[in-house]
Amino acid sequence: MTRDEQLEALVAAVLGAGKYRAVSPDFVRAIGARELAARPNLKAAIKATKNALHQAGGAFLDAPIDYGRALARLREAAGDPEAFRAACRAVMALHTSTRERLPILDQFYAVALAGVPAPGRVLDVACGLNPLARPWLPFPAETVYVAYDIYADQIAFLNDFFVLTGTPGRAEVRDVIGRPPDEPADLALILKTLPCLEAIDRRAPERLLDAVPAPRLLVSFPAQTLGGRRKGMAAHYETQFRRLLDARGWPAERFEFATELAFLVRKG
Ligand SMILES: C[S@@+](CC[C@H](N)C(=O)[O-])C[C@H]1O[C@@H](n2cnc3c(N)ncnc32)[C@H](O)[C@@H]1O
């Protein structure tokens, strides 16, 4: 098999496996090409690609999400703001990353974004199910919301959510390592994502931060491992992140929450 044929075989094998069926083929191809170059054979490269996809996103989905059911639940609650928020919380609980934020959700955006003027457009980079936190964002209904992630089924669901809620904007399947966002915005949310990108490509976090065309970034890090251990993890992320901010001369406000450490960064 030529290298191109091997790559197509790898992509087919990975996308054929239930867990990664909906992942962006471009993203699988980019990781697969790198792994084929680094591993002794196709089988080892397929295994390494699946491992990388697990670290990037698979680890945060403990079971496949029934998006049809999730949307039905949201539809039922639409029209009653309290019931709708409860339904959003229930759906956010299906993704580990948003589930970890639920205990702090009432404070998280209200505190970290208190001084931020109403944005015309917000980018949610590697969004997971975070767009369902839209009712908690202290912004007017006209704010345009643009969200990116690598799972096509999740992105389709988020577009349905935007239609249901009348939120202007869209969700898009996009590998933000290979194609960082290029749509100008007033604020970018980069929540608990940099460590996932770094696991795939060591330089990806700084490339993303430099490229994102927004003057303000809300960047956060998990305060504990997926297994629940704390192990000084946030301190480690903070040291690394501050080095990156210092090199660019970007000021940041720091917000510490029980499950997450956040920084509101001014670029430039
Ligand atoms: C820890 S979760 C954070 C999700 C969300 N930002 C939040 O805080 O709830 C990491 C997310 O990054 C996404 N992701 C990983 N690599 C990506 C890439 N190269 N491009 C876009 N999204 C990516 C995963 O699918 C997953 O949804």
The ligand as a MOL file (V3000), in Angstrom:
LIG
                    3D

  0  0  0     0  0            999 V3000
M  V30 BEGIN CTAB
M  V30 COUNTS 27 29 0 0 0
M  V30 BEGIN ATOM
M  V30 1 C -12.4770 19.5050 27.8860 0
M  V30 2 S -13.6170 19.6440 26.6000 0 CHG=1
M  V30 3 C -14.1180 21.3550 26.8020 0
M  V30 4 C -15.4720 21.6330 26.2030 0
M  V30 5 C -16.0110 23.0520 26.4710 0
M  V30 6 N -15.1060 24.0600 25.9900 0
M  V30 7 C -16.2800 23.2330 27.9450 0
M  V30 8 O -15.4890 23.9010 28.6230 0
M  V30 9 O -17.2670 22.6970 28.4250 0 CHG=-1
M  V30 10 C -12.5830 19.7340 25.1700 0
M  V30 11 C -13.3440 19.9030 23.8660 0
M  V30 12 O -12.4000 20.1810 22.8330 0
M  V30 13 C -12.8580 19.5650 21.6650 0
M  V30 14 N -11.6940 19.4630 20.7520 0
M  V30 15 C -10.5750 18.7340 20.9530 0
M  V30 16 N -9.7110 18.9310 19.9410 0
M  V30 17 C -10.2920 19.8070 19.0840 0
M  V30 18 C -9.8750 20.4120 17.8610 0
M  V30 19 N -8.6930 20.1280 17.3240 0
M  V30 20 N -10.7150 21.2850 17.2530 0
M  V30 21 C -11.9280 21.5860 17.8160 0
M  V30 22 N -12.3700 21.0380 18.9720 0
M  V30 23 C -11.5600 20.1730 19.6060 0
M  V30 24 C -13.4070 18.2330 22.1560 0
M  V30 25 O -14.2730 17.5980 21.2400 0
M  V30 26 C -14.1270 18.6830 23.4420 0
M  V30 27 O -15.4610 19.0610 23.1880 0
M  V30 END ATOM
M  V30 BEGIN BOND
M  V30 1 1 1 2
M  V30 2 1 2 3
M  V30 3 1 2 10
M  V30 4 1 3 4
M  V30 5 1 4 5
M  V30 6 1 5 6
M  V30 7 1 5 7
M  V30 8 2 7 8
M  V30 9 1 7 9
M  V30 10 1 10 11
M  V30 11 1 11 12
M  V30 12 1 11 26
M  V30 13 1 12 13
M  V30 14 1 13 14
M  V30 15 1 13 24
M  V30 16 1 14 15
M  V30 17 1 14 23
M  V30 18 2 15 16
M  V30 19 1 16 17
M  V30 20 1 17 18
M  V30 21 2 17 23
M  V30 22 1 18 19
M  V30 23 2 18 20
M  V30 24 1 20 21
M  V30 25 2 21 22
M  V30 26 1 22 23
M  V30 27 1 24 25
M  V30 28 1 24 26
M  V30 29 1 26 27
M  V30 END BOND
M  V30 END CTAB
M  END
